[in-house]
Amino acid sequence: MTRQPPQWLDPLLTRLGTARAEDFTRLATPESGGRESAVLVLLGEEPGNGPDVLVLQRAATLRNHAGQPAFPGGAADPEDADASATALREANEEVGLDPTSVTVLAELPKLWIPVSDFVVTPVLAWWHAPHPVHPREPAEVAHVARLPIAELVDPENRMRVRHPSGWIGPAFSARGMLVWGFTAGVLATLLEMGGWARPWPRGRVVELPPTAATPAPSAGTDEVDEMAGPLT
């Protein structure tokens, strides 16, 4: 199969050429410190469903971010050559993703998550040779899904969620998942940059279910913070 990304990705790749951290978050990334991490934003295409993005759901028994949808990813290891290597290694460990099936397209700006002090590099990639994936460690990952872009941009599936702390941020409802926090913030920005977003009722705010209410992404604020979510 060809490694050339499809034309529908061209607008996003062009826009990412000038992307800054400020396009994703109000929080300035520290010049030093923070734990280096990376997540894999893996875009693919499935016959009949169109473009999609790979998302996993954390196990409900985890101490941190239990049950929360997320991009594959995690903290860097000393042997990782760069952020792309971290993202691909983590995706392999979490869901069995074959790194050779992926074409890395771009490393996005580093984003700081103060609640955990992670400095996260989202790695955008094209899944040129999709294959079945599944949770490799059920105690950590409960479910893996390919969420169609068409469902994510459907106005009926978009909302904002309010954390018990008062924090408000973007969210998506798709395939039985409520995607919020850091993951939803990255997705919301990329959908806009790619020209795929559709108008949706931004006044629609729902309370975050208690089972999903991990520590506040940006404690102590009641302002909309599009990208101050936890590393999920």
N, C-alpha and C positions, 0 to 999 in steps of 0.2 A: 504493500500500500504506500501511496505517496506521503512524504513528510511535509509537503507544502500545505500550509494552513489554508482553509477555504476563504473565499472572497468575503464572506459575511463577517470575518474577523478584521478585515482591513481598516474600517473606521476606528475600531478600538485600538489597534496597534499604532495607528497614526497618532491618535490622541495621547497614548501613553508615552510617546516620544518626548512630550513636554510636561509630563505629570510631575507634581510635587506632593510632598506629604500633606501640605495644606489643602490639597484637593480632597483628601480623605478624612482629615481630622482637624479639630481646633487646637489640639495639644501639640506643642513643639517637641520633637524628638531630642532627647539629651545628646550632647556631643560625645559624652562618654558614660560608661556605666550601663546598667540594664543587662538582662540575660538575652543573648542573641538566640533568635528562634526564626522559624520559617513555616509557612503553610503553603500547600499546593492548591492553586485555583485551576482545576483541570476541566477544560472545556472540550466537549466531544459532540458527536452528532449520531443520532440513532434513527434508522429508517422509520418513518411514520410519526416520530415525536419531535424531529428537528433538533436544533442545538440544545445542549444540556450542560449541567455542571455537577461534578461528583461531590457529594456531601455524606458525611457519616454521622451517626448519632451515638453519643457517649452512653455507656452503660449506666443504668439507673442507680447502681450500687456504688459508684465512684464518690469519693469524698469531695472532689472539686468538679464543678460543671456537670453534675449528674444529669443524664438524659438529654443533654443539650446538643443540637445539631452543630456541626463544625466542618471546616475544611480539614483534610488530613494534615498533620504537621505536629511540630513540637520543638523542643530545645535543641540547639546545635550540639553535636559531639565534637571533640577535639580533632578527630580524623576527617570530618566533613570539609571538603575543599572550599565550599561556598554555600550560599543560601539555597541554591538549586539542589545541591547534593543533600542538604538537610531535609528539604521538602520531599524529595524522591525517596530517601531512605525511610523517613517516617511513614510515607504512604505505603511502601512495601511492607513495613513491619505491622502497620495497622490493618490494611485491607488486602494485602497480597498484590499490590500493583506492580506490574513488570516495568521497570524503568526504561527498558528499550522500546516500550510501546508509546512513549511520551516524547514530544518535541517541546523543549522549553522555549518560550517565546520572549519573555521579559521578566526581569526582577523589578517589582514595584518599589516605591520609596519605603524606607523603614518607618514603622509606625510604633509609637510607644504606648504601652498599656500600663498606666500607673498602678492599678490595683494589684497587679502581679509583678510589676517592674520588668516585663518582657519587652524587648525591642524586636518586633516581628517584621520579616520581609515576606510579603505575599509574592509567590512565584507563579506567574501566569504560564500555562502550558496547553498545548494541543494534543489531544489523545488520538494520535494518527492510527493506532491499531487497538481499538477497544477489545477487552476480554472480560470474562466474569471476574468479579471481585467479591470478597466476603470478609466478615470480621475474623481476623486471625487470633485475636485474644478476646473472646466473648466477655471476659470480666472487665474489659476496658471499652470495647466497641460493641454496641448492641445491633446496629443495623447500618447498611450502606445503600445509598440510593443515587440515581441520576435524576436530578430535578430539571425538567424541561424549562428553558428560558421562557417559552410561551406561557407557562403557568406562573412563573415568577413575576412577569410583567402584567399579568391579568389584574385589572384594578380590583377585582373581587378578592384577590389573594394578598393585597398589600394593606399595611396598617402601620401604626406605631404602637409600641407597648410601653407601659409605665411600670417601672420597678417600684417595690414598696418604699425605697429611699426617695422616690420622686423623680429619678432619672427617667428620661423618655428617649427612645431611639427607634429606628426603623425595624420592621419585621416583615416576614413573608410566611404565608401558610401554603404548603405544597406537599402533596403525597403523605399527608398525615403528620408532617413536621411543622413546628413553629420555629422558624429560623430568626434569631435575634442577636443582639450584642455585636461583637467584633465581626462575625461572619456576615451578618445582615448588612453591616455598614460597608464592608468591602463590596458586597454584591450590589448594593444600591448605587454606589459610585460607578462601578464598572458598567452597569446597565445604562446609566446616563451617558457615560463616555462612549459606549458602543452605539448609541443612538437607538437602543432597543426599548427604553422605558416608555411607558404610556401614562397619560394623566390618571391620577388616582386621588381619592378623597383624603387629603393629608390631615383633615380634622378627625379622622377615625383613629381613636386612641382606645386601646383595650388594656385591662389590668393584666400584668404578667401572672400566670398561674403560680400558686405557692410552690408547687413542685419544681418549677423552673427558676425560682427566684434565688439564684446564687448571689454572692456578694455584689453589691451595686457596682456597675461599670464605672460610674463617676459619682461617688458618694457625695451627698451634700448639695447637689444641684437639682433644680427642677426645670432646667432648660433642656432643649433638645440637643443631645450630643450624639451626632451621627456615628462617631467612631471611637468612643471611649470604652468599648466593651472589653470583657475579659478574653484572654486567649482561649479559644474554644475550638 
